[in-house]
Amino acid sequence: MENLTASLSLQEQLAFWERRTEIMLERQRKYGQRPVRRMDGTAAKQ
Protein backbone atom coordinates (compact mmCIF):
# COMPACT_ATOMS: atom_id res chain seq x y z
CA MET A 1 0.00 0.00 0.00
CA GLU A 2 2.83 2.40 0.83
CA ASN A 3 4.46 1.84 -2.56
CA LEU A 4 1.24 2.79 -4.31
CA THR A 5 0.76 6.10 -2.49
CA ALA A 6 4.47 7.01 -2.43
CA SER A 7 4.46 7.71 -6.18
CA LEU A 8 1.46 10.04 -5.88
CA SER A 9 1.58 13.70 -4.96
CA LEU A 10 0.11 14.75 -1.62
CA GLN A 11 -3.02 16.06 -3.33
CA GLU A 12 -3.47 12.78 -5.20
CA GLN A 13 -3.00 10.80 -1.98
CA LEU A 14 -5.71 12.86 -0.26
CA ALA A 15 -8.09 12.27 -3.16
CA PHE A 16 -7.28 8.54 -3.08
CA TRP A 17 -8.02 8.19 0.65
CA GLU A 18 -11.16 10.35 0.37
CA ARG A 19 -12.49 8.08 -2.38
CA ARG A 20 -11.57 4.97 -0.41
CA THR A 21 -13.42 6.30 2.64
CA GLU A 22 -16.47 7.14 0.52
CA ILE A 23 -16.55 3.58 -0.81
CA MET A 24 -16.32 2.15 2.71
CA LEU A 25 -19.17 4.37 3.91
CA GLU A 26 -21.30 3.41 0.89
CA ARG A 27 -20.75 -0.27 1.68
CA GLN A 28 -21.75 0.27 5.32
CA ARG A 29 -24.98 1.97 4.24
CA LYS A 30 -25.68 -0.73 1.67
CA TYR A 31 -25.09 -3.73 3.93
CA GLY A 32 -26.03 -2.21 7.27
CA GLN A 33 -23.96 -1.97 10.44
CA ARG A 34 -24.07 -5.63 11.55
CA PRO A 35 -21.19 -6.98 9.41
CA VAL A 36 -19.00 -4.01 10.37
CA ARG A 37 -19.61 -4.55 14.09
CA ARG A 38 -18.67 -8.20 13.81
CA MET A 39 -15.31 -7.42 12.20
CA ASP A 40 -14.41 -4.31 14.20
CA GLY A 41 -15.17 -3.98 17.92
CA THR A 42 -14.88 -0.19 17.87
CA ALA A 43 -18.02 0.14 15.74
CA ALA A 44 -20.12 -1.54 18.45
CA LYS A 45 -19.29 1.14 21.03
CA GLN A 46 -20.87 3.99 19.06
PDB file of N, H, CA, C and O in Angstrom:
ATOM      1  N   MET A   1       0.834  -1.201   0.000  1.00  0.00           N
ATOM      2  CA  MET A   1       0.000   0.000   0.000  1.00  0.00           C
ATOM      3  C   MET A   1       0.871   1.255   0.000  1.00  0.00           C
ATOM      4  O   MET A   1       0.557   2.230  -0.683  1.00  0.00           O
ATOM      5  N   GLU A   2       1.954   1.232   0.757  1.00  0.00           N
ATOM      6  H   GLU A   2       2.209   0.440   1.311  1.00  0.00           H
ATOM      7  CA  GLU A   2       2.828   2.402   0.830  1.00  0.00           C
ATOM      8  C   GLU A   2       3.470   2.695  -0.522  1.00  0.00           C
ATOM      9  O   GLU A   2       3.628   3.856  -0.900  1.00  0.00           O
ATOM     10  N   ASN A   3       3.839   1.645  -1.250  1.00  0.00           N
ATOM     11  H   ASN A   3       3.710   0.702  -0.943  1.00  0.00           H
ATOM     12  CA  ASN A   3       4.460   1.837  -2.557  1.00  0.00           C
ATOM     13  C   ASN A   3       3.506   2.530  -3.522  1.00  0.00           C
ATOM     14  O   ASN A   3       3.927   3.347  -4.342  1.00  0.00           O
ATOM     15  N   LEU A   4       2.239   2.206  -3.424  1.00  0.00           N
ATOM     16  H   LEU A   4       1.897   1.542  -2.758  1.00  0.00           H
ATOM     17  CA  LEU A   4       1.239   2.793  -4.315  1.00  0.00           C
ATOM     18  C   LEU A   4       1.109   4.288  -4.073  1.00  0.00           C
ATOM     19  O   LEU A   4       1.115   5.070  -5.023  1.00  0.00           O
ATOM     20  N   THR A   5       0.991   4.696  -2.807  1.00  0.00           N
ATOM     21  H   THR A   5       0.986   4.060  -2.035  1.00  0.00           H
ATOM     22  CA  THR A   5       0.758   6.104  -2.490  1.00  0.00           C
ATOM     23  C   THR A   5       2.043   6.922  -2.544  1.00  0.00           C
ATOM     24  O   THR A   5       1.986   8.144  -2.681  1.00  0.00           O
ATOM     25  N   ALA A   6       3.201   6.270  -2.439  1.00  0.00           N
ATOM     26  H   ALA A   6       3.247   5.277  -2.328  1.00  0.00           H
ATOM     27  CA  ALA A   6       4.469   7.006  -2.430  1.00  0.00           C
ATOM     28  C   ALA A   6       4.714   7.711  -3.757  1.00  0.00           C
ATOM     29  O   ALA A   6       5.333   8.775  -3.788  1.00  0.00           O
ATOM     30  N   SER A   7       4.233   7.127  -4.857  1.00  0.00           N
ATOM     31  H   SER A   7       3.730   6.263  -4.832  1.00  0.00           H
ATOM     32  CA  SER A   7       4.463   7.710  -6.179  1.00  0.00           C
ATOM     33  C   SER A   7       3.466   8.822  -6.497  1.00  0.00           C
ATOM     34  O   SER A   7       3.617   9.513  -7.505  1.00  0.00           O
ATOM     35  N   LEU A   8       2.462   9.001  -5.664  1.00  0.00           N
ATOM     36  H   LEU A   8       2.339   8.439  -4.846  1.00  0.00           H
ATOM     37  CA  LEU A   8       1.460  10.040  -5.885  1.00  0.00           C
ATOM     38  C   LEU A   8       1.844  11.317  -5.150  1.00  0.00           C
ATOM     39  O   LEU A   8       2.539  11.279  -4.135  1.00  0.00           O
ATOM     40  N   SER A   9       1.383  12.442  -5.674  1.00  0.00           N
ATOM     41  H   SER A   9       0.819  12.473  -6.499  1.00  0.00           H
ATOM     42  CA  SER A   9       1.575  13.701  -4.958  1.00  0.00           C
ATOM     43  C   SER A   9       0.664  13.722  -3.737  1.00  0.00           C
ATOM     44  O   SER A   9      -0.245  12.901  -3.616  1.00  0.00           O
ATOM     45  N   LEU A  10       0.914  14.663  -2.837  1.00  0.00           N
ATOM     46  H   LEU A  10       1.653  15.330  -2.935  1.00  0.00           H
ATOM     47  CA  LEU A  10       0.110  14.746  -1.616  1.00  0.00           C
ATOM     48  C   LEU A  10      -1.366  14.940  -1.950  1.00  0.00           C
ATOM     49  O   LEU A  10      -2.237  14.330  -1.331  1.00  0.00           O
ATOM     50  N   GLN A  11      -1.636  15.795  -2.935  1.00  0.00           N
ATOM     51  H   GLN A  11      -0.928  16.290  -3.438  1.00  0.00           H
ATOM     52  CA  GLN A  11      -3.022  16.057  -3.329  1.00  0.00           C
ATOM     53  C   GLN A  11      -3.687  14.787  -3.859  1.00  0.00           C
ATOM     54  O   GLN A  11      -4.846  14.507  -3.555  1.00  0.00           O
ATOM     55  N   GLU A  12      -2.937  14.023  -4.656  1.00  0.00           N
ATOM     56  H   GLU A  12      -1.995  14.251  -4.903  1.00  0.00           H
ATOM     57  CA  GLU A  12      -3.467  12.775  -5.201  1.00  0.00           C
ATOM     58  C   GLU A  12      -3.712  11.753  -4.093  1.00  0.00           C
ATOM     59  O   GLU A  12      -4.691  11.008  -4.132  1.00  0.00           O
ATOM     60  N   GLN A  13      -2.808  11.722  -3.099  1.00  0.00           N
ATOM     61  H   GLN A  13      -2.012  12.328  -3.068  1.00  0.00           H
ATOM     62  CA  GLN A  13      -2.998  10.803  -1.977  1.00  0.00           C
ATOM     63  C   GLN A  13      -4.267  11.140  -1.216  1.00  0.00           C
ATOM     64  O   GLN A  13      -5.028  10.246  -0.848  1.00  0.00           O
ATOM     65  N   LEU A  14      -4.502  12.437  -0.975  1.00  0.00           N
ATOM     66  H   LEU A  14      -3.883  13.163  -1.275  1.00  0.00           H
ATOM     67  CA  LEU A  14      -5.709  12.858  -0.256  1.00  0.00           C
ATOM     68  C   LEU A  14      -6.956  12.442  -1.019  1.00  0.00           C
ATOM     69  O   LEU A  14      -7.914  11.944  -0.427  1.00  0.00           O
ATOM     70  N   ALA A  15      -6.947  12.645  -2.338  1.00  0.00           N
ATOM     71  H   ALA A  15      -6.169  13.049  -2.819  1.00  0.00           H
ATOM     72  CA  ALA A  15      -8.094  12.270  -3.159  1.00  0.00           C
ATOM     73  C   ALA A  15      -8.313  10.758  -3.109  1.00  0.00           C
ATOM     74  O   ALA A  15      -9.450  10.287  -3.056  1.00  0.00           O
ATOM     75  N   PHE A  16      -7.208  10.002  -3.127  1.00  0.00           N
ATOM     76  H   PHE A  16      -6.285  10.385  -3.170  1.00  0.00           H
ATOM     77  CA  PHE A  16      -7.285   8.545  -3.079  1.00  0.00           C
ATOM     78  C   PHE A  16      -7.938   8.073  -1.784  1.00  0.00           C
ATOM     79  O   PHE A  16      -8.841   7.236  -1.804  1.00  0.00           O
ATOM     80  N   TRP A  17      -7.469   8.625  -0.638  1.00  0.00           N
ATOM     81  H   TRP A  17      -6.736   9.304  -0.621  1.00  0.00           H
ATOM     82  CA  TRP A  17      -8.018   8.192   0.651  1.00  0.00           C
ATOM     83  C   TRP A  17      -9.449   8.668   0.835  1.00  0.00           C
ATOM     84  O   TRP A  17     -10.256   7.970   1.449  1.00  0.00           O
ATOM     85  N   GLU A  18      -9.781   9.861   0.308  1.00  0.00           N
ATOM     86  H   GLU A  18      -9.125  10.428  -0.190  1.00  0.00           H
ATOM     87  CA  GLU A  18     -11.160  10.352   0.372  1.00  0.00           C
ATOM     88  C   GLU A  18     -12.087   9.400  -0.362  1.00  0.00           C
ATOM     89  O   GLU A  18     -13.151   9.042   0.143  1.00  0.00           O
ATOM     90  N   ARG A  19     -11.677   8.991  -1.559  1.00  0.00           N
ATOM     91  H   ARG A  19     -10.812   9.282  -1.969  1.00  0.00           H
ATOM     92  CA  ARG A  19     -12.486   8.084  -2.375  1.00  0.00           C
ATOM     93  C   ARG A  19     -12.644   6.742  -1.669  1.00  0.00           C
ATOM     94  O   ARG A  19     -13.732   6.166  -1.643  1.00  0.00           O
ATOM     95  N   ARG A  20     -11.550   6.256  -1.100  1.00  0.00           N
ATOM     96  H   ARG A  20     -10.667   6.724  -1.121  1.00  0.00           H
ATOM     97  CA  ARG A  20     -11.574   4.967  -0.411  1.00  0.00           C
ATOM     98  C   ARG A  20     -12.533   5.014   0.778  1.00  0.00           C
ATOM     99  O   ARG A  20     -13.271   4.062   1.030  1.00  0.00           O
ATOM    100  N   THR A  21     -12.515   6.132   1.503  1.00  0.00           N
ATOM    101  H   THR A  21     -11.915   6.906   1.298  1.00  0.00           H
ATOM    102  CA  THR A  21     -13.415   6.298   2.641  1.00  0.00           C
ATOM    103  C   THR A  21     -14.860   6.354   2.176  1.00  0.00           C
ATOM    104  O   THR A  21     -15.741   5.763   2.801  1.00  0.00           O
ATOM    105  N   GLU A  22     -15.108   7.067   1.072  1.00  0.00           N
ATOM    106  H   GLU A  22     -14.392   7.547   0.564  1.00  0.00           H
ATOM    107  CA  GLU A  22     -16.465   7.144   0.515  1.00  0.00           C
ATOM    108  C   GLU A  22     -16.992   5.752   0.193  1.00  0.00           C
ATOM    109  O   GLU A  22     -18.136   5.424   0.506  1.00  0.00           O
ATOM    110  N   ILE A  23     -16.146   4.935  -0.437  1.00  0.00           N
ATOM    111  H   ILE A  23     -15.216   5.202  -0.692  1.00  0.00           H
ATOM    112  CA  ILE A  23     -16.551   3.580  -0.813  1.00  0.00           C
ATOM    113  C   ILE A  23     -16.886   2.762   0.430  1.00  0.00           C
ATOM    114  O   ILE A  23     -17.879   2.035   0.449  1.00  0.00           O
ATOM    115  N   MET A  24     -16.058   2.880   1.468  1.00  0.00           N
ATOM    116  H   MET A  24     -15.252   3.471   1.452  1.00  0.00           H
ATOM    117  CA  MET A  24     -16.318   2.154   2.715  1.00  0.00           C
ATOM    118  C   MET A  24     -17.651   2.563   3.323  1.00  0.00           C
ATOM    119  O   MET A  24     -18.421   1.717   3.778  1.00  0.00           O
ATOM    120  N   LEU A  25     -17.921   3.876   3.329  1.00  0.00           N
ATOM    121  H   LEU A  25     -17.295   4.564   2.960  1.00  0.00           H
ATOM    122  CA  LEU A  25     -19.171   4.366   3.909  1.00  0.00           C
ATOM    123  C   LEU A  25     -20.366   3.908   3.090  1.00  0.00           C
ATOM    124  O   LEU A  25     -21.409   3.568   3.648  1.00  0.00           O
ATOM    125  N   GLU A  26     -20.221   3.896   1.758  1.00  0.00           N
ATOM    126  H   GLU A  26     -19.373   4.172   1.304  1.00  0.00           H
ATOM    127  CA  GLU A  26     -21.303   3.415   0.894  1.00  0.00           C
ATOM    128  C   GLU A  26     -21.613   1.955   1.195  1.00  0.00           C
ATOM    129  O   GLU A  26     -22.777   1.561   1.266  1.00  0.00           O
ATOM    130  N   ARG A  27     -20.557   1.152   1.373  1.00  0.00           N
ATOM    131  H   ARG A  27     -19.611   1.472   1.315  1.00  0.00           H
ATOM    132  CA  ARG A  27     -20.751  -0.267   1.679  1.00  0.00           C
ATOM    133  C   ARG A  27     -21.479  -0.441   3.006  1.00  0.00           C
ATOM    134  O   ARG A  27     -22.366  -1.286   3.124  1.00  0.00           O
ATOM    135  N   GLN A  28     -21.103   0.364   4.013  1.00  0.00           N
ATOM    136  H   GLN A  28     -20.382   1.050   3.917  1.00  0.00           H
ATOM    137  CA  GLN A  28     -21.754   0.271   5.321  1.00  0.00           C
ATOM    138  C   GLN A  28     -23.239   0.580   5.197  1.00  0.00           C
ATOM    139  O   GLN A  28     -24.075  -0.106   5.784  1.00  0.00           O
ATOM    140  N   ARG A  29     -23.562   1.624   4.424  1.00  0.00           N
ATOM    141  H   ARG A  29     -22.882   2.182   3.947  1.00  0.00           H
ATOM    142  CA  ARG A  29     -24.976   1.972   4.238  1.00  0.00           C
ATOM    143  C   ARG A  29     -25.708   0.859   3.507  1.00  0.00           C
ATOM    144  O   ARG A  29     -26.844   0.525   3.843  1.00  0.00           O
ATOM    145  N   LYS A  30     -25.046   0.284   2.500  1.00  0.00           N
ATOM    146  H   LYS A  30     -24.123   0.556   2.227  1.00  0.00           H
ATOM    147  CA  LYS A  30     -25.679  -0.731   1.668  1.00  0.00           C
ATOM    148  C   LYS A  30     -25.961  -1.999   2.464  1.00  0.00           C
ATOM    149  O   LYS A  30     -27.048  -2.570   2.367  1.00  0.00           O
ATOM    150  N   TYR A  31     -24.983  -2.439   3.249  1.00  0.00           N
ATOM    151  H   TYR A  31     -24.100  -1.975   3.328  1.00  0.00           H
ATOM    152  CA  TYR A  31     -25.090  -3.727   3.931  1.00  0.00           C
ATOM    153  C   TYR A  31     -25.505  -3.608   5.389  1.00  0.00           C
ATOM    154  O   TYR A  31     -25.698  -4.616   6.068  1.00  0.00           O
ATOM    155  N   GLY A  32     -25.642  -2.377   5.871  1.00  0.00           N
ATOM    156  H   GLY A  32     -25.485  -1.558   5.319  1.00  0.00           H
ATOM    157  CA  GLY A  32     -26.027  -2.206   7.267  1.00  0.00           C
ATOM    158  C   GLY A  32     -24.827  -2.286   8.192  1.00  0.00           C
ATOM    159  O   GLY A  32     -23.708  -2.541   7.747  1.00  0.00           O
ATOM    160  N   GLN A  33     -25.059  -2.068   9.479  1.00  0.00           N
ATOM    161  H   GLN A  33     -25.968  -1.861   9.841  1.00  0.00           H
ATOM    162  CA  GLN A  33     -23.962  -1.972  10.436  1.00  0.00           C
ATOM    163  C   GLN A  33     -23.532  -3.332  10.996  1.00  0.00           C
ATOM    164  O   GLN A  33     -22.425  -3.449  11.521  1.00  0.00           O
ATOM    165  N   ARG A  34     -24.374  -4.354  10.897  1.00  0.00           N
ATOM    166  H   ARG A  34     -25.274  -4.259  10.470  1.00  0.00           H
ATOM    167  CA  ARG A  34     -24.067  -5.627  11.554  1.00  0.00           C
ATOM    168  C   ARG A  34     -22.739  -6.250  11.121  1.00  0.00           C
ATOM    169  O   ARG A  34     -21.950  -6.638  11.984  1.00  0.00           O
ATOM    170  N   PRO A  35     -22.459  -6.362   9.808  1.00  0.00           N
ATOM    171  CA  PRO A  35     -21.187  -6.982   9.410  1.00  0.00           C
ATOM    172  C   PRO A  35     -19.977  -6.187   9.897  1.00  0.00           C
ATOM    173  O   PRO A  35     -18.946  -6.766  10.240  1.00  0.00           O
ATOM    174  N   VAL A  36     -20.103  -4.865   9.925  1.00  0.00           N
ATOM    175  H   VAL A  36     -20.940  -4.395   9.646  1.00  0.00           H
ATOM    176  CA  VAL A  36     -19.000  -4.013  10.368  1.00  0.00           C
ATOM    177  C   VAL A  36     -18.723  -4.248  11.846  1.00  0.00           C
ATOM    178  O   VAL A  36     -17.567  -4.360  12.254  1.00  0.00           O
ATOM    179  N   ARG A  37     -19.787  -4.323  12.651  1.00  0.00           N
ATOM    180  H   ARG A  37     -20.726  -4.232  12.319  1.00  0.00           H
ATOM    181  CA  ARG A  37     -19.614  -4.555  14.094  1.00  0.00           C
ATOM    182  C   ARG A  37     -18.905  -5.874  14.358  1.00  0.00           C
ATOM    183  O   ARG A  37     -18.066  -5.968  15.254  1.00  0.00           O
ATOM    184  N   ARG A  38     -19.246  -6.891  13.575  1.00  0.00           N
ATOM    185  H   ARG A  38     -19.928  -6.815  12.848  1.00  0.00           H
ATOM    186  CA  ARG A  38     -18.671  -8.204  13.806  1.00  0.00           C
ATOM    187  C   ARG A  38     -17.157  -8.185  13.563  1.00  0.00           C
ATOM    188  O   ARG A  38     -16.398  -8.826  14.290  1.00  0.00           O
ATOM    189  N   MET A  39     -16.726  -7.445  12.540  1.00  0.00           N
ATOM    190  H   MET A  39     -17.343  -6.924  11.949  1.00  0.00           H
ATOM    191  CA  MET A  39     -15.309  -7.423  12.202  1.00  0.00           C
ATOM    192  C   MET A  39     -14.523  -6.474  13.097  1.00  0.00           C
ATOM    193  O   MET A  39     -13.370  -6.747  13.431  1.00  0.00           O
ATOM    194  N   ASP A  40     -15.143  -5.352  13.489  1.00  0.00           N
ATOM    195  H   ASP A  40     -16.080  -5.130  13.218  1.00  0.00           H
ATOM    196  CA  ASP A  40     -14.409  -4.309  14.203  1.00  0.00           C
ATOM    197  C   ASP A  40     -15.140  -3.949  15.487  1.00  0.00           C
ATOM    198  O   ASP A  40     -16.252  -3.424  15.443  1.00  0.00           O
ATOM    199  N   GLY A  41     -14.527  -4.227  16.625  1.00  0.00           N
ATOM    200  H   GLY A  41     -13.623  -4.654  16.661  1.00  0.00           H
ATOM    201  CA  GLY A  41     -15.170  -3.982  17.919  1.00  0.00           C
ATOM    202  C   GLY A  41     -15.453  -2.521  18.194  1.00  0.00           C
ATOM    203  O   GLY A  41     -16.359  -2.208  18.966  1.00  0.00           O
ATOM    204  N   THR A  42     -14.694  -1.609  17.576  1.00  0.00           N
ATOM    205  H   THR A  42     -13.958  -1.863  16.949  1.00  0.00           H
ATOM    206  CA  THR A  42     -14.878  -0.190  17.866  1.00  0.00           C
ATOM    207  C   THR A  42     -16.224   0.307  17.358  1.00  0.00           C
ATOM    208  O   THR A  42     -16.787   1.247  17.920  1.00  0.00           O
ATOM    209  N   ALA A  43     -16.747  -0.311  16.303  1.00  0.00           N
ATOM    210  H   ALA A  43     -16.290  -1.075  15.847  1.00  0.00           H
ATOM    211  CA  ALA A  43     -18.023   0.135  15.743  1.00  0.00           C
ATOM    212  C   ALA A  43     -19.174  -0.127  16.714  1.00  0.00           C
ATOM    213  O   ALA A  43     -20.166   0.602  16.720  1.00  0.00           O
ATOM    214  N   ALA A  44     -19.038  -1.171  17.536  1.00  0.00           N
ATOM    215  H   ALA A  44     -18.232  -1.763  17.531  1.00  0.00           H
ATOM    216  CA  ALA A  44     -20.121  -1.541  18.449  1.00  0.00           C
ATOM    217  C   ALA A  44     -20.291  -0.530  19.577  1.00  0.00           C
ATOM    218  O   ALA A  44     -21.372  -0.426  20.158  1.00  0.00           O
ATOM    219  N   LYS A  45     -19.235   0.215  19.891  1.00  0.00           N
ATOM    220  H   LYS A  45     -18.357   0.130  19.420  1.00  0.00           H
ATOM    221  CA  LYS A  45     -19.286   1.145  21.025  1.00  0.00           C
ATOM    222  C   LYS A  45     -20.073   2.415  20.718  1.00  0.00           C
ATOM    223  O   LYS A  45     -20.541   3.095  21.631  1.00  0.00           O
ATOM    224  N   GLN A  46     -20.218   2.732  19.447  1.00  0.00           N
ATOM    225  H   GLN A  46     -19.838   2.180  18.705  1.00  0.00           H
ATOM    226  CA  GLN A  46     -20.873   3.987  19.055  1.00  0.00           C
ATOM    227  C   GLN A  46     -22.336   4.015  19.433  1.00  0.00           C
ATOM    228  O   GLN A  46     -23.023   5.002  19.170  1.00  0.00           O
TER     229      GLN A  46
END
